[in-house]
Amino acid sequence: MTRASATINGHELAYSLHGERHRPVVVLSHALATSMDIWAYQLPLLAHRFRVLRYDLRGHGSSSAAPGNTYTLQELASDVAALLDLLQIERAAFVGISIGAMIGQVFALQYPDKLSGLVLCSTGSRTEPQAKTTIEDRIHKVLAQGLESQVQATLTRWFSSKFVEETPATMAWVSDLILATSVDGYAGCSHAVQGLDVTDALSEVRVKTLIVPGEFDLGFPEKVARVIQQKIANSDLILLKGAAHLGNVEQAHRFNEILLGFLGRIPT
């Protein structure tokens, strides 16, 4: 395992590489207010068959963010492209969840030659005006009160009430990931989510794509994922039963079988 950091587009980005060098590469891009560690349930299985590149978004985990900066999804996608170039990785499958999957869509549009496959989990392709307002309210609250103001509401959105009740140790772990996120990183990346608007461009995506919405995800329900599926010709959709937003945690075993099954079928 290699865990390191590199200066990418003016930011210090933390990343880790697992698995043998000759294997096909899979990039994992995490949700807002978490870090690369949110993929802990996927890493052992993936690293058994692939070379796995995880990284922390700007201002998340161990990556830096400058105060007052706002980011675009295009900039966040360029971070991934530059990191791949630095590591001399020509092509990779991209797996993203939530904002990570928004970055994945933009990455597929901007850097198609670097992509061997695409997995989009718990995400949409356009941020509607009402959602932009909700995100703006969260940004202001975090700037005033810190990430503590978001923990309880976030856990309620991300997981089913039954899972929250039955897994206090998991909730404590995820809460700590949220609290470890910098205010600047949260605000900057939230602005990027506000700018999401790629629905009409998705018909240009040619790479084999899997879309995985969570059955109980109120923010990004199956109907939102179906819009993406209709736009990307070479795509499949599998509903992750029993999961809300962070299905890779709530239904880790089901998620892993879906993910590994797809990655095993794409050309490297």
C-alpha positions as CSV (number, residue, x, y, z in Angstrom):
1,M,0.0,0.0,0.0
2,T,1.2,3.5,-0.8
3,R,-0.4,6.4,1.1
4,A,1.0,9.8,0.1
5,S,0.1,13.3,-1.0
6,A,0.9,15.4,-4.1
7,T,0.5,19.0,-5.1
8,I,-2.3,18.9,-7.7
9,N,-3.7,22.1,-9.3
10,G,-2.3,24.1,-6.3
11,H,-3.8,21.8,-3.6
12,E,-2.2,19.2,-1.5
13,L,-4.2,16.1,-2.4
14,A,-3.9,12.9,-0.3
15,Y,-4.2,9.6,-2.0
16,S,-3.5,5.9,-1.5
17,L,-2.7,3.1,-3.9
18,H,-3.4,-0.6,-3.2
19,G,-2.9,-3.7,-5.2
20,E,-0.3,-4.9,-7.6
21,R,1.0,-2.6,-10.3
22,H,0.2,-4.7,-13.3
23,R,-3.5,-4.9,-12.5
24,P,-6.2,-2.6,-14.0
25,V,-6.8,0.5,-12.0
26,V,-10.0,1.5,-10.3
27,V,-10.4,5.1,-8.9
28,L,-12.7,5.6,-5.9
29,S,-14.2,9.1,-5.4
30,H,-16.0,9.7,-2.1
31,A,-19.1,11.6,-0.9
32,L,-19.2,15.1,0.5
33,A,-18.0,15.5,4.1
34,T,-16.3,12.1,4.2
35,S,-12.9,10.9,2.9
36,M,-11.2,8.1,1.1
37,D,-11.8,6.0,4.2
38,I,-15.5,5.7,3.4
39,W,-14.5,3.0,0.9
40,A,-13.1,0.8,3.7
41,Y,-15.7,-1.9,3.1
42,Q,-14.8,-2.1,-0.6
43,L,-11.1,-1.9,-0.4
44,P,-10.2,-5.5,0.5
45,L,-12.2,-7.1,-2.3
46,L,-11.2,-4.5,-4.9
47,A,-7.5,-4.7,-4.0
48,H,-7.6,-8.5,-4.4
49,R,-8.3,-8.1,-8.2
50,F,-7.4,-4.5,-9.1
51,R,-5.0,-1.6,-8.4
52,V,-7.1,0.8,-6.3
53,L,-6.6,4.5,-6.2
54,R,-8.4,6.4,-3.5
55,Y,-8.0,10.1,-2.9
56,D,-9.4,12.8,-0.7
57,L,-11.3,15.7,-2.3
58,R,-10.1,19.2,-1.7
59,G,-10.5,20.1,2.0
60,H,-11.6,16.6,2.9
61,G,-9.6,14.0,4.9
62,S,-5.9,14.9,4.6
63,S,-6.3,17.2,1.5
64,S,-5.9,20.9,1.7
65,A,-8.3,23.7,0.8
66,A,-7.8,27.5,0.8
67,P,-10.2,29.7,2.7
68,G,-13.0,31.2,0.7
69,N,-12.5,29.3,-2.5
70,T,-15.4,27.9,-4.5
71,Y,-14.8,25.0,-6.8
72,T,-16.4,23.6,-9.9
73,L,-16.9,20.0,-10.8
74,Q,-14.7,20.6,-13.8
75,E,-11.8,21.6,-11.5
76,L,-12.5,18.6,-9.2
77,A,-12.4,16.3,-12.3
78,S,-9.2,17.9,-13.4
79,D,-7.7,16.9,-10.0
80,V,-8.3,13.3,-10.9
81,A,-6.9,13.6,-14.4
82,A,-3.7,15.3,-13.0
83,L,-3.3,12.7,-10.3
84,L,-3.5,9.9,-12.9
85,D,-0.9,11.6,-15.0
86,L,1.4,12.1,-12.0
87,L,1.1,8.4,-11.2
88,Q,1.5,7.4,-14.9
89,I,-1.8,5.7,-15.1
90,E,-3.2,5.9,-18.6
91,R,-6.7,4.5,-18.1
92,A,-8.9,3.6,-15.1
93,A,-12.4,2.7,-14.2
94,F,-14.0,5.5,-12.1
95,V,-16.3,4.7,-9.2
96,G,-18.0,7.6,-7.5
97,I,-20.7,8.1,-4.9
98,S,-22.7,11.3,-4.4
99,I,-20.5,14.3,-5.3
100,G,-17.9,11.6,-6.3
101,A,-20.3,10.4,-9.0
102,M,-21.0,14.0,-10.1
103,I,-17.2,14.3,-10.6
104,G,-17.3,11.0,-12.4
105,Q,-19.8,12.3,-15.0
106,V,-17.8,15.4,-15.7
107,F,-14.6,13.3,-15.8
108,A,-16.2,11.0,-18.4
109,L,-17.1,14.1,-20.6
110,Q,-13.8,15.9,-20.2
111,Y,-11.3,12.9,-20.3
112,P,-13.0,10.0,-22.2
113,D,-9.6,8.6,-23.2
114,K,-8.6,8.1,-19.6
115,L,-11.7,6.0,-18.8
116,S,-12.3,2.3,-19.0
117,G,-15.6,2.1,-17.2
118,L,-17.9,4.3,-15.0
119,V,-19.9,3.6,-11.9
120,L,-22.3,6.3,-10.6
121,C,-23.8,5.7,-7.2
122,S,-26.4,7.8,-5.3
123,T,-26.3,10.8,-7.6
124,G,-28.0,13.0,-10.1
125,S,-27.0,14.9,-13.2
126,R,-28.5,18.4,-12.5
127,T,-29.0,20.4,-9.3
128,E,-32.4,22.0,-9.3
129,P,-33.1,25.5,-8.0
130,Q,-34.7,24.3,-4.8
131,A,-31.7,22.0,-4.0
132,K,-29.3,24.9,-4.7
133,T,-31.1,26.9,-2.1
134,T,-30.9,24.0,0.4
135,I,-27.2,23.6,-0.2
136,E,-26.6,27.4,0.2
137,D,-28.4,27.2,3.6
138,R,-26.1,24.4,4.6
139,I,-23.0,26.3,3.5
140,H,-24.0,29.3,5.6
141,K,-24.7,27.2,8.6
142,V,-21.4,25.4,8.4
143,L,-19.5,28.7,8.0
144,A,-21.3,30.0,11.1
145,Q,-21.4,26.9,13.3
146,G,-19.0,24.4,11.9
147,L,-19.5,20.8,10.7
148,E,-21.1,19.9,14.0
149,S,-24.3,21.6,12.7
150,Q,-24.6,19.0,10.0
151,V,-23.9,15.7,11.7
152,Q,-27.4,14.6,12.8
153,A,-29.3,15.7,9.7
154,T,-26.6,14.2,7.5
155,L,-26.8,10.8,9.1
156,T,-30.6,10.9,8.8
157,R,-30.3,11.6,5.0
158,W,-27.5,9.1,4.4
159,F,-28.9,6.0,6.2
160,S,-32.3,4.4,6.8
161,S,-33.6,5.0,10.4
162,K,-33.3,1.2,11.1
163,F,-29.6,1.2,10.2
164,V,-28.9,4.3,12.3
165,E,-30.6,2.7,15.3
166,E,-28.9,-0.6,14.9
167,T,-25.3,0.5,14.2
168,P,-24.2,3.1,16.7
169,A,-20.5,2.3,16.2
170,T,-20.8,2.8,12.5
171,M,-22.6,6.1,13.1
172,A,-19.8,7.3,15.4
173,W,-17.3,6.5,12.7
174,V,-19.2,8.3,9.9
175,S,-19.8,11.2,12.3
176,D,-16.0,11.5,12.9
177,L,-15.4,11.6,9.1
178,I,-17.9,14.4,8.8
179,L,-16.3,16.3,11.7
180,A,-12.8,15.9,10.2
181,T,-13.9,17.7,7.0
182,S,-12.6,21.3,6.9
183,V,-15.2,24.1,6.7
184,D,-13.4,25.4,3.6
185,G,-13.5,22.0,1.9
186,Y,-17.2,21.5,2.6
187,A,-18.2,25.0,1.4
188,G,-16.0,24.9,-1.7
189,C,-17.2,21.4,-2.8
190,S,-20.8,22.3,-2.0
191,H,-20.6,25.1,-4.4
192,A,-19.4,22.6,-7.0
193,V,-22.5,20.5,-6.4
194,Q,-24.7,23.6,-6.9
195,G,-23.2,23.9,-10.4
196,L,-24.1,20.4,-11.5
197,D,-25.8,20.5,-14.9
198,V,-24.7,17.7,-17.3
199,T,-27.9,15.9,-18.2
200,D,-28.0,17.1,-21.8
201,A,-24.3,16.3,-22.4
202,L,-24.5,12.7,-21.0
203,S,-25.4,11.3,-24.4
204,E,-21.7,11.9,-25.3
205,V,-20.6,9.3,-22.8
206,R,-19.6,6.2,-24.6
207,V,-17.9,4.1,-21.9
208,K,-19.7,1.2,-20.3
209,T,-21.6,2.6,-17.3
210,L,-23.3,1.3,-14.2
211,I,-25.8,3.4,-12.2
212,V,-26.5,2.3,-8.6
213,P,-29.2,4.3,-6.8
214,G,-30.2,3.4,-3.2
215,E,-33.8,2.1,-2.7
216,F,-34.5,4.6,0.1
217,D,-32.4,7.5,-1.1
218,L,-34.7,10.5,-0.8
219,G,-32.2,13.0,-2.2
220,F,-31.4,11.0,-5.3
221,P,-34.2,8.5,-5.9
222,E,-34.3,5.9,-8.6
223,K,-36.2,8.2,-11.0
224,V,-33.3,10.6,-10.9
225,A,-30.9,7.8,-11.7
226,R,-33.2,6.7,-14.6
227,V,-32.6,10.1,-16.2
228,I,-28.9,9.4,-16.3
229,Q,-29.5,5.9,-17.6
230,Q,-31.7,7.1,-20.5
231,K,-29.0,9.6,-21.6
232,I,-26.0,7.1,-21.5
233,A,-26.5,4.6,-24.2
234,N,-24.1,1.9,-22.9
235,S,-25.5,1.9,-19.3
236,D,-27.2,-0.4,-16.9
237,L,-29.0,0.4,-13.6
238,I,-29.2,-1.8,-10.6
239,L,-31.3,-0.6,-7.6
240,L,-29.4,-1.2,-4.3
241,K,-32.1,-2.7,-2.1
242,G,-32.2,-1.8,1.6
243,A,-30.0,1.3,1.2
244,A,-30.4,5.0,1.5
245,H,-27.7,7.4,0.3
246,L,-24.4,5.7,1.4
247,G,-25.2,2.3,0.1
248,N,-21.6,1.2,0.1
249,V,-21.7,1.4,3.9
250,E,-25.3,0.4,4.7
251,Q,-25.5,-2.5,2.3
252,A,-21.7,-3.1,1.8
253,H,-21.9,-6.8,0.8
254,R,-24.7,-6.3,-1.8
255,F,-22.9,-3.2,-3.0
256,N,-19.6,-5.1,-3.4
257,E,-21.2,-7.9,-5.4
258,I,-22.8,-5.4,-7.8
259,L,-19.6,-3.4,-8.1
260,L,-17.2,-6.4,-8.6
261,G,-19.6,-8.0,-11.0
262,F,-19.6,-4.9,-13.2
263,L,-15.9,-4.2,-13.0
264,G,-15.1,-7.8,-13.9
265,R,-17.0,-7.4,-17.2
266,I,-15.5,-4.2,-18.6
267,P,-12.5,-4.2,-20.9
268,T,-9.3,-2.9,-19.2
